[in-house]
Amino acid sequence: MDVRTFYGRKQRECAVRDIPSESEDSELSGSDSEVEEWIPESEEHQPQASDSEEEGDSDEEDGEVSHLPRWRKAHTSVDAYPEWQGQLPKADDILSPLQYFRKFFSEDILQVIVEESNLYAIQCDPNKPLNLTTNELEQFLGTVVYMSLFGLAATRMFWNKATRVSKVADTMTLNRWEAIKSSLHINNNEGQEQVDPLYKIRPLVTHLTSKLVSIPMSEKLTIDEQMVPFKGRNRLKQYLPSKPKKWGYKILILAGSDGIPYNLEVYTGRVNQPLELPDVGASGNVVLRLAQPIPKEENYKLFFDNWFTSVPLVVTLNEQGIRCTGTVRGNRLPGVNLKSDADLKRAGRGAFEEKIAMVRETTLHVVKWYDNRSVTLLSDHIGANPVTEVDRWDRNQKKHITVPSPAVVQEYNKNMGGVDLLDSLIALYRNKVRSKKWYHRLVFHFLDMIIVTTWLLYRRDCEGTGMEKKDQMRLYTFKSYIAEGLCMCGKSLEKKRGRPSQSIAGAYEEKRKKGRTAPIPVEDVRLDHTAHWLIMTGDKGRCRVPGCNGTPKAMCRKCNVHLCFTPDRNCFLRFHTE
């Protein structure tokens, strides 16, 4: 028996070629066990090519780098830090919280929600129309914001006698609130191809995204994942064990280091990369899509973690004039030979090694640093120098010690937490309204996220005008002002109770049938809530509210009728609301 036939031939060792620009991996997975573009080094530190890479050797003819980057030890000099070419506009004035909010939830998107909700109610039951208006929708959103501030366990507790909250219960009845929630809709179900997993909320996502990308961007930007807590049944639900909220919808966000979001993409599974963008792998394609609104050739600094970082992504962004830094996995660094974790551990905390390479006129810096464990970072504009010292707690010595820290580590730690900051602010007063409709969870999350965004924009404007931080509104106060404005601004809070015949108009008709009666303004004028001012006259007159026998001197300037306005009788309010 031929031994070579039985055991197979020994494969020859060969070098790994560079990452192909056209990856076959087109599905974005939330698992860390994603198939990588690069295979790890062998025990002899000699990389070997996989079968899938051998099949793609023909792609090397497309102008891509067909050989390994030539990594070498970095020099100790400090490279010039790329200067940011953009600038933030100066704030001329500080708006009210409601004005900030209406920049995002404007009249056009509210009108879409009103029309689609009324249509959905008719589709469900033609005998029970919803008759929702824009003002009533704003009141509904205002009560939802109030609920996030008070944080009761169930929505019906806000109307319960023992736990009643007047800010909510006095705005809208429970039955009406639940009717609006059950019919809340954003897109028509009929006539939809339903290929888009987010077709039910696509108009809202498109509208909010267009508003976010129009916000002037700061210099330091970050891309990271955000989890929307949700444990219901839906195929879009993800599980990320490293997140505080492990179950829910995943949203990929481009945000500034101050937490302001500038672009977002809801994870829906397989995504086709636009033809105008290069293909650098599934995770890298997400970065390219989210980074589209970033101005090119202005030296914006972009940060992301090791799930996104790869050499082709960094090179592609650098060619667009966007500088980037991120932690990177060892099997995504082709041809580099860094010290092992054991060698760095023996050297002590703070030990690091830096190597550089040139790829398509882009200088790459790789720094491996050991603190409690090792971490590797890849950057195209900053390396290890200048090295600074940071304080760390030593468990063995029971005291604080100073540890050398490379410059790229300091830069990454300082600017990477933008999305995490946004998450923490949303979690302070998160909306917990439950619903059987899966998309309601996303709608209410977007409401919370936009309010936090408007608060961060308010703080940016306050800093631009020189207002001290102690004089700025806190998030709780800012959110309560938005809720109050949505519930009360331009709305009538009077409830229509009883039969119509008992109203002012009905009582006036009954009185007119009995004999001559002085006319009163038509209902459209009497109930328009505009310019009805109470004035005092020298002569008394009969109160024009049917059933009242008072002779007050007070009268309405617009309606030109006398009305009682005393602690016992407020005919002025009744006349203009019933």
C-alpha positions in Angstrom: 0.0 0.0 0.0 1.3 3.4 -0.9 1.6 5.4 2.3 1.3 8.7 0.4 -2.0 7.6 -1.2 -3.4 6.6 2.2 -2.4 9.6 4.3 -2.3 12.2 1.5 0.5 14.4 0.3 2.1 16.9 2.5 1.0 20.4 1.6 3.7 22.9 0.8 3.9 26.0 2.9 3.3 29.3 1.1 2.8 32.9 2.1 -0.7 34.3 2.6 -1.6 36.9 0.0 -3.1 40.2 0.9 -6.8 40.6 1.7 -8.9 40.7 -1.6 -10.9 43.8 -2.1 -13.9 41.8 -3.3 -14.9 39.6 -0.5 -17.4 36.8 -0.9 -18.6 37.4 2.6 -21.8 39.5 2.2 -23.7 38.6 5.3 -23.2 40.6 8.5 -23.3 38.3 11.6 -23.4 39.4 15.2 -21.3 36.4 16.3 -17.6 36.8 17.0 -17.0 33.5 15.3 -17.3 35.1 11.9 -15.2 33.6 9.1 -12.1 35.8 8.8 -10.4 37.0 5.7 -7.0 35.8 7.1 -5.9 32.5 8.6 -3.8 32.5 11.8 -0.1 31.9 11.6 1.2 28.3 12.0 3.4 27.1 14.8 6.6 28.0 12.8 5.2 31.5 12.3 4.9 30.8 8.6 1.4 31.7 7.2 -0.4 29.2 5.0 -2.9 29.8 2.3 -6.4 28.3 2.5 -8.2 26.7 -0.3 -10.7 29.6 -0.6 -7.8 32.0 -1.0 -6.1 29.9 -3.6 -9.4 30.1 -5.6 -9.3 33.8 -5.5 -5.8 34.3 -6.8 -7.2 35.6 -10.0 -8.4 38.7 -8.1 -4.8 39.8 -7.7 -4.8 41.1 -11.3 -7.3 43.9 -10.4 -4.7 46.2 -9.1 -4.8 45.0 -5.5 -1.8 44.4 -3.3 -0.7 40.9 -4.3 2.0 40.5 -1.7 2.3 40.7 2.1 3.0 44.2 3.6 6.6 44.5 4.6 6.4 45.2 8.3 9.4 46.7 10.1 10.2 48.2 13.4 9.0 51.8 13.9 11.2 54.7 14.5 11.0 56.6 17.8 10.2 60.0 16.3 6.7 61.4 16.5 4.8 61.8 13.3 2.8 65.0 12.6 -0.8 64.7 13.8 -3.2 65.4 10.8 -5.0 68.7 11.4 -8.8 68.7 11.1 -9.8 70.8 8.1 -13.5 71.2 9.2 -15.2 73.3 11.8 -18.5 73.3 13.7 -20.9 76.2 13.1 -21.3 78.7 15.9 -24.7 78.8 17.6 -26.5 82.1 17.3 -29.3 81.3 19.7 -30.5 78.6 22.0 -33.8 77.1 21.0 -36.5 75.7 23.3 -36.6 71.9 24.0 -39.7 71.5 21.9 -38.1 73.4 18.9 -35.1 71.1 19.0 -37.5 68.1 19.0 -39.6 69.3 16.1 -36.5 69.6 14.0 -36.5 65.8 13.9 -40.2 64.9 14.4 -41.4 67.5 12.0 -44.9 68.0 10.6 -44.4 65.9 7.5 -43.5 62.7 9.3 -46.3 63.2 11.9 -48.8 63.6 9.1 -47.6 60.3 7.5 -48.1 58.5 10.9 -51.6 60.1 11.2 -52.7 59.0 7.8 -51.3 55.5 8.0 -52.8 55.0 11.5 -56.2 56.1 10.4 -56.0 53.9 7.3 -54.8 50.9 9.4 -57.8 51.4 11.8 -60.2 51.3 8.9 -58.6 48.2 7.5 -59.0 46.5 10.8 -62.6 47.5 11.4 -64.4 49.9 9.1 -67.0 50.5 11.8 -64.4 51.9 14.2 -62.5 54.7 12.6 -59.6 56.2 14.7 -60.0 59.8 13.5 -56.5 60.6 14.7 -55.2 64.2 14.3 -51.7 65.6 14.4 -52.3 67.4 17.7 -53.6 64.2 19.3 -50.6 62.3 18.0 -48.3 64.8 19.6 -50.3 64.4 22.9 -49.9 60.6 22.6 -46.1 61.0 22.1 -46.0 63.5 25.0 -47.6 61.0 27.4 -45.2 58.3 26.2 -42.3 60.6 27.1 -43.8 61.3 30.5 -44.1 57.5 31.1 -40.4 57.1 30.5 -39.7 59.7 33.2 -42.1 58.3 35.9 -41.2 54.7 35.1 -44.3 52.9 36.4 -44.4 49.1 35.9 -47.5 49.1 33.6 -49.1 51.8 31.4 -52.6 51.4 33.0 -51.1 52.4 36.4 -50.9 56.0 35.1 -54.7 56.1 35.2 -55.2 53.9 38.2 -56.7 55.6 41.2 -53.9 54.5 43.6 -51.0 55.4 41.2 -52.6 58.0 39.0 -50.2 60.5 37.3 -52.1 63.7 36.4 -49.6 64.7 33.7 -50.7 61.6 31.7 -54.2 60.9 32.9 -55.4 64.5 32.4 -54.1 64.7 28.8 -55.9 61.7 27.4 -58.3 59.0 28.6 -57.0 55.4 28.9 -59.3 54.0 26.3 -58.3 56.6 23.8 -54.6 56.1 24.5 -54.8 52.4 24.1 -56.8 52.8 20.8 -54.1 55.1 19.4 -51.3 52.7 20.5 -53.1 49.6 18.9 -53.6 51.5 15.6 -50.2 53.2 15.5 -48.8 52.6 12.0 -46.2 54.1 9.7 -46.6 52.3 6.4 -49.5 50.7 4.5 -49.5 46.9 4.7 -51.4 46.6 1.4 -49.5 46.8 -1.8 -46.2 46.2 -0.2 -43.8 43.6 -1.5 -42.5 43.1 2.0 -39.0 42.3 0.8 -37.6 44.9 3.2 -37.7 43.5 6.8 -38.2 47.0 8.1 -41.0 48.0 5.6 -43.4 48.7 8.5 -41.1 51.5 9.8 -39.1 52.3 6.7 -40.6 55.9 6.3 -39.6 56.7 9.9 -36.1 55.3 9.6 -35.5 57.1 6.3 -36.8 60.4 7.7 -34.8 60.3 10.9 -31.6 59.2 9.0 -32.0 62.2 6.7 -32.2 64.5 9.7 -29.2 62.9 11.4 -26.8 63.1 8.5 -27.6 66.8 8.2 -26.1 67.5 11.7 -22.7 69.2 11.5 -20.1 66.6 12.5 -17.4 66.9 15.1 -13.8 65.8 14.4 -13.7 62.6 16.4 -16.2 59.9 15.3 -16.9 56.4 16.3 -18.8 53.4 14.9 -20.3 50.8 17.2 -23.3 48.6 17.9 -26.3 49.5 19.9 -28.8 47.1 21.4 -32.6 47.8 21.7 -33.8 45.6 24.5 -36.4 43.2 23.2 -37.2 39.6 24.0 -40.3 39.0 21.9 -40.5 36.8 18.8 -39.0 38.3 15.7 -36.3 37.1 13.3 -34.4 40.4 13.6 -33.7 39.8 17.3 -30.0 39.3 18.1 -28.0 37.9 21.0 -24.8 39.7 21.9 -23.4 38.2 25.1 -20.9 41.1 25.6 -23.7 43.8 25.9 -25.5 44.8 29.1 -28.8 44.1 27.3 -28.0 40.8 25.5 -31.3 40.3 23.6 -32.8 42.8 21.2 -32.5 44.6 17.9 -29.1 45.6 16.8 -28.5 49.1 15.4 -25.1 50.1 13.9 -24.5 53.8 14.6 -22.0 56.5 13.5 -21.7 58.9 16.4 -19.4 61.6 17.7 -17.2 61.2 20.7 -19.8 63.4 22.5 -22.6 60.9 21.8 -24.4 62.8 19.0 -25.5 60.2 16.3 -24.9 61.2 12.6 -26.0 58.0 10.8 -27.6 54.6 11.7 -28.4 51.3 10.1 -30.7 48.7 11.6 -29.3 45.2 11.3 -31.5 43.1 9.1 -29.1 40.3 8.1 -27.7 40.0 4.5 -27.0 43.4 3.0 -26.0 44.1 -0.6 -23.2 46.5 -0.8 -23.9 49.5 -3.0 -22.1 49.4 -6.4 -20.4 52.8 -5.8 -18.7 51.4 -2.6 -15.8 48.9 -2.6 -16.3 45.5 -1.0 -13.9 45.0 2.0 -15.7 42.2 3.8 -19.0 42.1 5.6 -18.0 44.0 8.7 -15.9 46.5 6.8 -18.8 47.2 4.4 -20.9 48.4 7.4 -18.2 51.1 8.1 -18.1 52.3 4.5 -21.9 52.6 4.4 -22.1 54.5 7.6 -19.2 56.7 6.8 -20.7 58.0 3.5 -21.9 61.3 5.1 -18.4 62.1 6.5 -16.8 64.9 4.5 -13.9 63.6 2.5 -10.3 65.0 2.6 -10.9 66.9 5.8 -9.0 64.6 8.2 -11.9 63.4 10.3 -10.8 60.8 12.8 -12.9 57.5 12.9 -12.7 54.9 15.6 -14.1 51.3 15.7 -13.4 48.0 17.5 -11.9 44.8 16.3 -15.1 43.4 14.7 -14.8 46.0 12.0 -11.0 46.7 11.7 -9.0 45.2 8.8 -6.2 46.4 6.6 -8.3 46.9 3.4 -10.8 49.0 5.4 -8.1 51.3 6.9 -6.5 51.7 3.4 -9.8 52.5 1.7 -10.8 55.1 4.3 -7.4 56.7 4.2 -7.7 57.1 0.4 -10.9 59.0 1.0 -9.2 61.4 3.4 -10.7 59.8 6.6 -8.2 58.8 9.3 -9.1 55.8 11.4 -7.9 53.8 14.4 -9.2 50.6 15.8 -8.4 47.5 17.8 -7.7 44.6 15.5 -7.6 40.8 15.6 -4.2 39.1 15.0 -5.5 37.1 12.1 -6.4 40.3 10.2 -2.8 41.5 10.1 -1.1 39.7 7.2 2.6 39.0 7.5 3.2 40.8 10.8 5.3 39.1 13.5 4.6 40.6 16.9 5.8 39.4 20.3 3.7 36.8 22.0 1.5 37.6 25.0 3.9 35.6 27.2 6.9 37.6 26.2 5.1 40.9 26.8 3.8 39.6 30.2 7.4 38.8 31.2 8.4 42.3 30.3 5.8 43.7 32.7 2.7 45.8 32.5 3.0 48.6 30.0 5.3 46.7 27.6 4.5 47.2 23.9 5.8 46.7 20.4 5.2 48.8 17.3 5.7 48.0 13.7 4.8 49.9 10.5 4.2 49.1 6.9 3.4 50.9 3.7 0.3 49.7 1.7 -0.8 51.7 -1.3 0.8 55.0 -0.1 -0.9 54.5 3.3 1.4 54.1 6.4 0.0 51.6 8.8 1.0 51.6 12.5 0.4 48.4 14.5 0.9 48.6 18.3 0.6 45.6 20.6 0.3 46.7 24.3 0.1 44.7 27.4 -1.8 45.9 30.5 -3.9 43.3 32.3 -4.0 41.5 29.0 -2.7 42.3 25.5 -4.5 44.5 23.0 -3.5 45.2 19.4 -4.4 48.5 17.6 -4.1 49.5 14.0 -4.0 53.1 12.8 -3.0 55.1 9.8 -2.1 58.4 11.5 -0.8 57.7 15.0 1.6 55.2 16.5 3.1 54.5 20.0 5.0 57.8 20.4 4.8 59.9 22.4 4.5 57.4 25.3 2.7 58.7 28.4 2.1 57.2 31.8 -1.2 56.1 33.4 -2.1 55.1 36.9 -3.1 51.4 37.4 -3.9 49.4 40.6 -1.5 46.6 41.3 -3.2 43.8 43.2 0.1 42.2 44.3 1.7 45.4 45.7 -1.7 46.8 46.9 -1.0 50.2 45.6 -1.2 52.4 42.5 1.6 52.2 40.0 2.5 54.1 36.8 2.3 52.1 33.5 3.6 53.3 30.1 0.8 53.9 27.7 1.3 54.4 23.9 -0.2 57.4 22.2 -2.6 55.3 20.1 -4.0 53.7 23.2 -4.7 57.1 24.8 -6.3 58.4 21.6 -8.5 55.3 21.2 -9.7 55.2 24.8 -10.5 58.9 24.8 -12.7 58.9 21.7 -14.1 55.4 21.3 -17.0 55.7 23.7 -19.4 57.9 21.7 -22.1 55.2 21.1 -21.7 53.8 24.6 -22.3 57.3 26.0 -25.5 57.6 23.8 -26.6 54.2 25.2 -26.1 55.2 28.8 -28.1 58.4 28.4 -31.0 56.6 26.7 -30.9 54.0 29.5 -31.4 56.6 32.2 -35.1 57.2 31.2 -35.8 54.4 28.8 -39.4 54.0 27.5 -40.9 50.7 28.7 -44.2 50.7 26.9 -45.1 47.1 26.0 -46.8 46.2 22.8 -47.7 43.1 20.8 -46.4 44.7 17.6 -42.7 44.2 17.2 -42.0 47.5 15.5 -43.4 49.5 18.4 -40.3 48.8 20.3 -38.1 50.4 17.6 -40.5 53.4 17.3 -40.3 54.2 21.0 -36.6 53.6 21.0 -36.1 56.1 18.2 -38.2 58.6 20.2 -35.9 58.2 23.2 -32.8 58.4 21.0 -33.9 61.6 19.3 -34.7 63.3 22.6 -31.2 62.5 23.9 -29.8 63.7 20.6 -31.6 67.0 20.9 -30.3 67.4 24.5 -26.8 66.9 23.3 -27.3 69.4 20.5 -28.7 71.8 23.1 -25.6 71.4 25.2 -23.3 71.9 22.2 -25.2 75.2 21.5 -24.8 76.2 25.2 -21.1 75.7 25.1 -20.9 77.7 21.8 -22.6 80.6 23.4 -20.5 80.5 26.6 -23.2 79.3 29.0 -21.8 77.7 32.1 -22.5 74.0 32.6 -24.3 74.6 35.9 -26.9 76.8 34.1 -27.7 74.2 31.4 -30.8 72.0 31.7 -30.4 68.5 32.8 -31.7 65.6 30.7 -34.6 65.0 33.0 -35.7 68.6 32.9 -35.2 68.9 29.1 -37.2 65.8 28.5 -40.1 66.9 30.8 -40.2 70.2 28.9 -40.6 68.3 25.6 -43.4 66.2 27.1 -45.2 69.2 28.4 -44.9 71.0 25.1 -46.2 68.0 23.2 -49.2 67.6 25.5 -50.2 71.2 25.9 -48.7 73.5 23.2 -51.6 74.5 20.9 -54.0 71.9 22.3 -57.3 72.2 24.1 -57.3 70.1 27.3 -61.1 70.4 27.8 -62.9 67.1 27.7 -66.2 66.9 25.9 -68.5 65.4 28.5 -72.2 64.6 28.4 -74.7 65.0 25.6 -74.2 67.7 23.0 -77.5 69.4 24.0 -76.0 70.4 27.3 -73.2 72.4 25.7 -73.2 76.1 25.1 -74.4 75.7 21.5 -77.1 73.2 22.5 -78.4 75.3 25.4 -78.5 78.4 23.2 -80.6 76.7 20.6 -83.1 75.6 23.3 -83.3 79.2 24.6 -83.7 80.6 21.1 -86.7 78.4 20.5 -88.4 79.9 23.5 -88.2 83.5 22.4 -86.0 86.3 21.2 -82.3 85.8 22.1 -79.3 88.1 21.4 -76.9 86.3 19.0 -73.6 84.9 19.9 -70.5 84.3 17.7 -70.6 81.2 15.5 -68.9 78.1 17.0 -65.9 78.3 14.7 -65.0 81.7 16.1 -66.1 81.0 19.7 -63.9 77.8 20.0 -60.9 78.9 17.9 -58.7 79.6 21.1 -57.3 82.7 19.5 -57.2 86.3 20.8 -60.0 85.8 23.3 -59.0 88.5 25.9 -60.9 89.3 29.0 -61.5 93.0 29.5 -63.4 95.0 32.1 -66.1 97.5 31.0 -67.8 100.3 32.9 -71.3 99.0 32.3 -72.8 95.7 33.5 -74.3 93.2 31.1 -76.2 89.9 31.2 -74.0 86.9 31.1 -74.4 85.2 27.7 -74.0 81.6 29.0 -77.4 80.0 29.0 -78.6 79.3 32.5 -76.5 82.0 34.2 -78.3 85.1 35.6 -75.2 87.0 36.5 -74.6 90.6 35.3 -70.8 91.0 35.2 -68.7 93.9 33.9 -66.2 91.4 32.4 -66.5 90.7 28.7 -64.7 89.0 25.9 -63.0 91.5 23.6 -63.2 89.3 20.5 -66.8 87.9 21.0 -68.1 91.2 22.4 -70.3 89.4 25.0 -70.4 89.7 28.8 -69.3 86.7 30.8 -68.9 85.9 34.5 -65.4 85.6 35.8 -65.6 85.0 39.5 -64.3 82.5 42.0 -67.7 80.8 42.0 -68.5 81.0 38.3 -66.1 80.9 35.4 -68.5 81.4 32.5 -65.6 82.8 30.4 -63.9 79.4 30.3 -67.2 77.5 29.6 -68.2 79.8 26.8 -64.9 79.3 24.9 -64.5 75.5 25.4 -68.0 73.9 25.3 
